[in-house]
Amino acid sequence: MKIIILEKPVRYALLKEPLPPPPDCPDPDLYCQKNIF
Amino acid sequence: MKISRFAFSFEYNDGVVIFNTLNSAVVYLDKEAFDMLIKYCSNELRLDSAKLGRFNDILKALESFHILVPEEENENRTYRALTGEIKYSKSSLKYTILTTYDCNMSCTYCVQQEERKNVYMSEDTAHKVADWIIYNAKSSNCRLLVINYYGGEPLLNFNAIRILNDKLKDFCDEWNIKFMVRMITNGTLLSDRILDYLLDTNLHGIQITLDGPKDLHDKRRIFKDGSGSFDIVYGNIKKVVYRAPDVNVAVRMNLDKENYREIPRLLDLLVNDHLHDKVFISFGRIIPPLKCREIPPNMFAEKEFSKIFLWLIKECIKRGFPFSWSLKPTFVSCAAVCSNSLIIDPNGRFYKCLDMIQDEFCVGSINDGFNYRYYEWVSRDPLEYDVCRNCTLLPLCGGGCPRLAYYTKGTIHSPYCSSIKYYFKKFLKMYIDEKYKGRIGESSSTG
């Protein structure tokens, strides 16, 4: 019986690097502050 | 306790990976632990004392990660409250300013072609816009002011940029507010003089488009006389990267069926020139203009594009592009629904979406303030939509792109299931494969 913790929960006040932006928006930074790579 | 409605799970290496889309916690449970969890949640678990202790530790971990939540918790309310904190926070203000509708290029797929007018922001308007932003920054007590220049081609009206940057930087310095400048530019006008000025006034990020290797880029991103722009743009990307290593340079690749196959050749070029670890790559799907009711044959539909998107990410990983993103929720669909974000056009008129800059979508102006449409945008609430209320992925897409919701259903107050729905499971698996190579499947448990 095993659990492996891969990622701890984010602290909401520190949301800095969200998921990659949707590819439809001309400005991904309007969606989040970071691109994928 | 119950399993969170935001727990997204899938089988992985003889066990199950659970990802909480509300807080991005990820755990792996082996099959025995997962089966016990299911029985526990349906009150069918009977355990001897030896196993009970270990299983309790697992329950405790799952509870602290909100993968297990109290029966009485209404998680949509939790989502709404967290989303509200992002939507209505004004600790940072973000203004996208269109200095002109004009452009020195004539890209083959540009949706602004027909709407492009010879309109430039006047000096008087630039001063009024700066004053309006300063007024808002003072009254909201913000700590960060982000100005993002866009167009047309924003550098065609460098004079307006100079008025705005000078005034806003002075204000931010005086009020101890962090000031960041970003720009979306075609990259053809980045002279040394302009770059020096931008670096002096807090240039933080720049997005420049390359649509493929030279032969392909030069067929799509052309000057008005039909000549290609690759050499100039690529040279200027290198210039920014080497002269300003602290500036985030995003290389945007706008994709349709005519260029996507050749993107790996562009990636190879970036690797050969040692740029791959110095720029961010952003893949964009070219979408039809609002008035176009069907997706043209050369453009990708959402589901089709998700496959191309995953393929290109693999091509990047294969070539050693740094895999730096993390799995964090955005809660909202985009900045358009947030009260701290606004687009201001050369006439001082306000909009919420870069792809909806037409009179019927104007949400106000520096002279008149906001109209009712502004409140239509910031009140968009995906919990009003049946399909979102029960969707595990809601915190990752926030109800989807409002522009595409309008395009498909005639109103921004409707959901739009974006490509994330189609690629997310594979995307997450790829992320775990890449980041935790060999770690899942070890005999000892980890905490």
Interface residues (C-beta under 8 A of the other chain):
Chain A: M1 K2 I3 I4 I5 L6 E7 K8 P9 V10 Y12 L15 K16 E17 P18 L19 P20 P21 P22 P23 D24 C25 P26 D27 P28 D29 L30 Y31 C32 K34 N35 I36 F37
Chain B: G15 V17 N20 N23 S24 A25 V26 V27 Y28 L29 D30 E32 A33 M36 K51 R54 F55 D57 I58 A61 L62 S64 F65 H66 L82 E85 I86 K94 T96 N148 Y150 R182 I184 G205 Q207 A250 R252 L255 F280 I281 S282 F283 G284 R285 I287 F305 F309 I313 C316 F321 P322 F323 S324 W325 S326 L327 K328 P329 T330 C334 A335 A336 S341 L354 D355 L396 C397 G400 C401 R403 L404 S418 S419 I420 I432 K435 Y436 R439 I440 E442 S445 T446 G447
